[in-house]
Amino acid sequence: MIAIEKCRKIIGDPTIPDNEIESIREALYSLAFVLFDECAAKPKDFSRESEADAGAERLQFRKALALMPEFEREHIEERAAIKEYEAELNKDEAERSAIQEYVERPRSH
């Protein structure tokens, strides 16, 4: 989960109280879960994916990683590499799968 201080920096308003930032953060995480679920429900035919689409997906993966704490980024990148090698997924599928695993894992509050 993104730290309150990082959220405050992203929002750009140092006057917002911590509890409001926590509410915003939780709402955005909820939205992200819904979007990931929606994407997972619509299988995509990757055999027809263009290079531009692949580049855009890789950029989205990098942007998603940039929002996470460093230890989480390293874990997700490692999981993607393992999936790419052991499950013989292409790079984009492995990255998507690793992110989806991260998003769907149980969280303790």
TAHU-V553320 format. One record per residue. RES is the residue in three letters. SS is DSSP state (A for helix, B for strand, O for the rest). PHI is phi in whole degrees, 0 to 359 (* if undefined). BURIAL is 1 if it has 9 or more other C-alpha atoms within 8 Angstrom, else 0. Layout:
res=(RES;RES)
ss=(SS;SS)
phi=(PHI;PHI)
burial=(BURIAL;BURIAL)
This chain:
res=(MET;ILE;ALA;ILE;GLU;LYS;CYS;ARG;LYS;ILE;ILE;GLY;ASP;PRO;THR;ILE;PRO;ASP;ASN;GLU;ILE;GLU;SER;ILE;ARG;GLU;ALA;LEU;TYR;SER;LEU;ALA;PHE;VAL;LEU;PHE;ASP;GLU;CYS;ALA;ALA;LYS;PRO;LYS;ASP;PHE;SER;ARG;GLU;SER;GLU;ALA;ASP;ALA;GLY;ALA;GLU;ARG;LEU;GLN;PHE;ARG;LYS;ALA;LEU;ALA;LEU;MET;PRO;GLU;PHE;GLU;ARG;GLU;HIS;ILE;GLU;GLU;ARG;ALA;ALA;ILE;LYS;GLU;TYR;GLU;ALA;GLU;LEU;ASN;LYS;ASP;GLU;ALA;GLU;ARG;SER;ALA;ILE;GLN;GLU;TYR;VAL;GLU;ARG;PRO;ARG;SER;HIS)
ss=(O;O;O;A;A;A;A;A;A;A;A;O;O;O;O;O;O;A;A;A;A;A;A;A;A;A;A;A;A;A;A;A;A;A;A;A;A;A;A;A;A;O;O;O;O;A;A;A;O;O;A;A;A;A;A;A;A;A;A;A;A;A;A;A;A;A;O;O;O;A;A;A;A;A;A;A;A;A;A;A;A;A;A;A;A;A;O;O;O;O;A;A;A;A;A;A;A;A;A;A;A;A;A;A;O;O;O;O;O)
phi=(*;290;294;304;298;293;299;300;295;295;294;85;231;289;270;288;294;305;295;288;295;299;295;298;300;297;296;291;296;299;298;299;299;297;296;296;299;297;294;293;284;247;300;246;274;283;292;255;292;277;297;296;297;297;296;293;295;294;296;298;298;296;295;297;296;297;275;259;299;304;297;288;303;299;297;294;297;295;299;297;296;297;297;297;281;283;269;55;273;287;304;297;297;296;295;299;296;294;295;298;302;297;293;274;291;297;242;255;253)
burial=(0;1;0;1;0;0;1;1;1;0;0;0;0;0;0;0;0;0;0;0;1;1;0;0;1;0;0;0;0;0;0;0;1;0;0;1;0;0;0;0;0;0;0;0;0;0;0;0;0;0;0;0;0;1;0;0;1;1;0;0;1;0;0;0;0;0;0;1;1;0;0;0;1;0;0;1;1;0;1;1;1;1;1;1;0;0;0;0;1;0;1;1;1;1;1;1;1;1;1;1;0;0;0;0;0;0;0;0;0)
